[in-house]
Amino acid sequence: MASVSKSYLDLVDACDSFPYNDPSNPHHADPYAQFYTFYLPSDPRPHGYLLPATVAAMPWTEEFTVDHEHKTITLNPTLTSTAAFTHLIDNAITCNTFKLLHGEHSEPYPVIGARVPVSLERYAAPLFGIVSRGAHLTVYTRGGVGGKGEGEGEMKIWVPRRSKHLFTYPDCLDTTVAGGVTAGEGPFECVVREAGEEASLDEGVVREDAKSVGCLSYISHKDAPGDSEKGLFSPELIYCFDLEVAPDVVCKQCDDEVKEFYLMGVQEVKRALQRGEFKTNSACVMIDFFIRHGVVTPEDEKDYPEIMARLHRRLPFPTSSDQ
């Protein structure tokens, strides 16, 4: 049986999968009502949503107050907030509470919009439903002889295939370079670091020529690997960068996260998207790249307005300490 060809909107749906609040629907139900709301000390603004099953399973410490009547979780102003998270996640790993953590510690992610610096481990972020940040760099070339330049030839894009051993999206196609923006790090520094680690790109070239081209936002309603935590609330910001390189610049794997790189033409990338070969959020980054470079236009894409809106969803939590 032939596989179903995925539209661009299908790919966006797979990433921005949390339902929208739609009061016009007679069968409307508030999609946020099921969650516990997470608060930081002395801050009335919510910063995350937790599933009731997550709240029930979490080995809470005395640094957190769980209010089942009002469905709130509040971090108490006892220790530093980061230390409190560390204590809690240590307990969860020791008890092997969540498969999502898979028994390992991970790099710190900041709580976006917090009025004082606070971070928790990357693997634990989806359990709390906080906003995660990623940075993606799309590297492309024009096929002209003698260097880069508009109109010198067919656009080709460097596309890696993820290694089969990775915990998430093994063997899928990906953005040229991508990574999570850790605590104390900016999006640009993230892509500079990842470009060397993942694609063997010269740091000077990336710093000189990579261009910031926007930010995507979406909310996934996803299941953790192993079906251990179903329906996690996962808002995310993706900072996008483009890097046009000369034809003689080659991306090649530098660590064990990438199986191999391909230099793919636009039509090859389109077919791979239609087959659903890309990692979910990387498909959205590629669609955004196509829109910005005129590959996808309002004239040839009937769902263009919906796609544009869904790639830039307003998130329900503050993304700045001033909000």
C-alpha positions in Angstrom: 0.0 0.0 0.0 1.4 3.4 -1.0 2.0 5.8 1.9 -0.2 8.9 2.2 1.5 12.1 0.9 1.6 14.7 3.7 0.7 18.3 3.0 2.5 21.2 4.6 -0.5 21.7 6.8 -0.4 18.1 7.9 3.2 18.6 8.9 2.4 21.7 10.9 -0.5 19.9 12.5 1.9 17.2 13.7 4.0 19.9 15.5 1.4 22.4 16.7 -0.9 19.6 17.9 -2.4 21.0 21.1 -6.1 22.0 20.5 -7.1 25.6 20.2 -9.7 27.2 22.5 -12.7 27.5 20.2 -15.8 29.1 21.9 -17.8 28.9 18.7 -17.8 25.2 18.8 -21.1 24.0 20.6 -19.1 21.0 21.9 -16.3 23.3 23.1 -14.3 22.3 26.1 -11.5 24.4 27.5 -8.4 22.4 26.5 -6.4 23.9 29.5 -8.9 22.8 32.2 -7.3 19.4 32.6 -4.0 20.7 33.8 -2.4 21.8 37.1 -0.9 25.3 36.7 2.7 25.8 37.8 3.8 29.0 39.6 7.2 30.4 40.7 7.6 32.1 44.1 6.1 35.6 44.4 5.0 35.6 40.8 1.2 35.5 39.9 1.9 34.6 36.3 1.7 30.9 35.3 4.8 29.3 33.8 3.8 25.8 33.0 1.0 23.1 32.9 1.3 19.6 34.4 -0.9 16.6 33.7 -2.8 15.2 36.7 -1.0 11.9 36.1 2.4 13.7 36.3 1.4 15.5 39.5 0.3 12.1 41.0 3.5 10.4 40.1 6.0 13.1 40.9 8.0 12.5 44.1 7.4 16.1 45.4 9.8 17.6 47.9 9.0 20.1 50.7 10.1 22.9 48.3 6.8 22.6 46.4 3.2 23.1 47.4 0.6 21.0 45.7 -2.9 22.3 45.9 -5.3 19.7 44.5 -8.4 21.8 45.1 -7.3 24.7 42.9 -5.0 22.5 40.7 -1.9 24.5 41.3 1.8 23.7 41.9 3.8 26.4 43.6 7.5 26.5 44.1 8.1 27.8 47.7 10.6 30.6 48.4 12.9 28.3 50.5 16.0 27.4 48.5 17.0 28.9 45.2 14.5 27.8 42.6 17.1 26.0 40.6 18.3 24.0 43.6 14.7 23.0 44.4 14.3 21.7 40.9 17.6 19.8 41.1 16.5 18.2 44.3 13.1 17.1 42.8 14.6 15.8 39.6 17.3 13.9 41.5 14.5 12.1 43.4 12.6 11.3 40.2 15.7 9.9 38.5 16.5 7.8 41.6 13.0 6.5 41.8 12.9 5.9 38.0 9.5 7.7 38.1 9.4 8.9 34.4 10.6 7.1 31.3 11.0 10.6 29.8 14.0 11.2 32.0 15.4 7.7 31.0 17.6 7.7 34.1 19.9 10.5 33.0 20.7 14.0 33.9 20.7 16.6 31.2 21.7 20.2 30.5 19.8 23.1 32.3 17.0 24.8 30.5 15.9 28.3 31.7 12.3 29.0 32.7 11.5 31.6 30.1 10.0 34.8 31.4 11.0 34.2 35.0 11.7 37.4 37.0 14.7 35.8 38.7 17.0 33.2 36.9 15.8 29.7 37.4 16.4 26.5 35.4 15.6 22.8 35.4 16.9 19.9 33.4 16.1 19.7 29.7 14.5 16.2 29.9 12.2 17.3 32.7 10.9 20.4 31.0 8.0 18.7 29.2 6.8 17.2 32.5 6.2 20.8 33.8 5.0 22.2 30.5 7.4 25.1 30.5 8.4 26.9 27.3 11.5 25.3 25.8 13.8 27.1 23.4 15.6 25.7 20.4 17.8 27.2 17.7 18.0 25.9 14.1 20.4 26.8 11.4 19.5 25.9 7.8 22.7 25.8 5.6 22.2 26.1 1.8 24.2 26.8 -1.3 23.6 28.0 -4.9 25.2 25.7 -7.4 27.2 28.4 -9.2 30.9 28.1 -9.8 33.3 30.3 -7.9 31.3 31.1 -4.8 28.0 31.9 -3.3 25.5 34.4 -4.7 21.9 34.8 -5.6 20.9 33.4 -9.0 24.1 31.4 -9.6 22.4 28.1 -9.7 19.9 25.7 -8.1 19.4 26.1 -4.4 20.6 23.0 -2.5 20.2 22.4 1.3 22.4 20.5 3.6 20.2 17.9 5.4 21.4 15.5 8.0 19.9 12.1 9.0 19.8 11.5 12.7 21.5 8.5 14.1 19.5 5.4 14.8 20.5 5.2 18.4 19.0 8.6 19.4 16.3 8.6 22.0 14.0 10.9 20.0 13.3 10.7 16.2 16.0 8.2 15.4 16.9 7.9 11.7 14.8 11.0 10.7 15.9 13.9 8.6 16.6 17.1 10.5 17.6 20.8 10.1 21.2 21.2 9.2 22.1 22.2 12.7 19.8 22.3 15.7 20.0 22.3 19.5 18.3 23.3 22.7 19.2 26.8 24.0 20.6 26.1 27.5 20.5 28.4 30.6 22.9 31.4 30.2 23.2 30.8 26.4 21.7 32.9 23.6 20.2 31.4 20.4 23.0 32.6 18.2 25.7 31.1 20.5 23.7 27.9 20.5 23.9 27.5 16.7 27.6 28.5 16.7 28.3 25.8 19.2 26.1 23.2 17.5 27.4 24.0 14.0 30.9 22.9 15.0 29.7 19.9 17.0 27.2 18.5 14.5 28.3 19.7 11.1 32.0 20.5 11.3 31.4 24.0 10.2 34.0 26.7 10.8 33.1 28.9 13.7 34.3 32.0 11.8 32.1 31.3 8.8 29.0 30.8 11.1 29.7 34.0 13.1 30.3 36.1 10.0 27.5 34.8 7.7 24.7 33.2 9.7 21.6 35.4 9.7 18.8 35.6 12.2 15.6 35.2 10.2 12.8 34.8 12.8 11.2 32.7 15.5 8.6 29.9 15.3 6.2 29.1 18.2 3.9 26.1 18.7 2.4 23.8 21.3 2.8 20.1 21.0 0.4 17.7 22.8 2.8 14.8 22.7 3.5 11.4 24.2 6.8 10.6 25.8 8.8 7.7 24.3 7.5 4.4 25.6 4.0 5.8 26.1 4.8 6.5 29.7 3.5 10.0 29.9 0.7 10.6 27.4 -0.5 14.1 26.4 2.3 16.3 27.7 1.9 20.0 27.2 5.0 21.2 25.4 5.2 24.8 24.2 8.3 25.7 22.3 10.1 28.6 20.6 12.4 27.9 17.7 14.9 30.7 16.7 15.7 30.3 13.1 19.0 31.2 11.3 20.1 30.9 7.6 23.6 30.4 6.4 24.4 30.5 2.7 27.8 29.0 2.0 30.0 28.6 -1.0 29.6 25.3 -3.1 32.9 24.0 -1.8 31.8 24.1 1.9 30.8 20.6 3.0 28.8 19.7 6.1 29.9 16.4 7.6 29.2 14.7 10.8 31.4 15.4 13.8 29.6 13.6 16.6 27.5 10.4 16.9 24.1 12.3 16.7 24.3 12.5 12.9 24.4 9.4 10.7 25.3 11.3 7.5 24.6 14.6 5.5 23.0 14.9 2.2 23.1 17.9 -0.2 19.5 18.0 -1.4 17.8 20.0 -4.1 14.5 21.7 -3.3 12.4 19.0 -5.0 14.2 16.3 -3.1 13.4 18.1 0.2 9.8 18.5 -0.9 9.5 14.8 -1.5 11.1 13.9 1.8 8.6 16.3 3.6 5.7 14.6 1.8 6.9 11.2 2.9 7.1 12.4 6.5 10.8 11.8 6.8 11.7 14.9 8.8 11.7 15.3 12.6 8.5 17.1 13.5 9.7 20.5 14.3 12.4 20.4 11.7 9.7 20.0 9.1 8.2 23.2 10.3 11.6 25.0 10.1 12.0 23.8 6.5 8.5 24.9 5.6 9.3 28.4 7.1 12.5 28.4 5.0 10.5 27.6 1.9 8.1 30.4 2.6 10.9 33.0 3.2 12.7 31.9 0.0 9.6 32.0 -2.2 9.4 28.2 -2.7 6.0 28.2 -1.0 3.7 31.1 -2.0 0.1 32.1 -1.4 -0.6 31.4 -5.1 0.3 27.7 -5.0 -0.5 26.8 -1.4 -4.2 26.9 -0.4 -3.5 26.6 3.3 -0.9 29.5 3.3 -2.7 31.7 5.9 -3.4 28.8 8.3 0.2 27.6 8.0 1.6 31.1 8.7 -0.7 31.5 11.7 0.1 28.1 13.1 3.9 28.6 12.8 3.6 31.6 15.0 1.3 30.6 17.8 0.9 32.9 20.8 2.0 31.0 23.9 0.0 31.1 27.2 3.0 31.9 29.4 5.3 35.0 29.6 8.3 34.9 27.4 9.8 38.0 29.0 10.3 39.0 32.6 8.5 42.3 31.8 5.3 40.7 30.7 
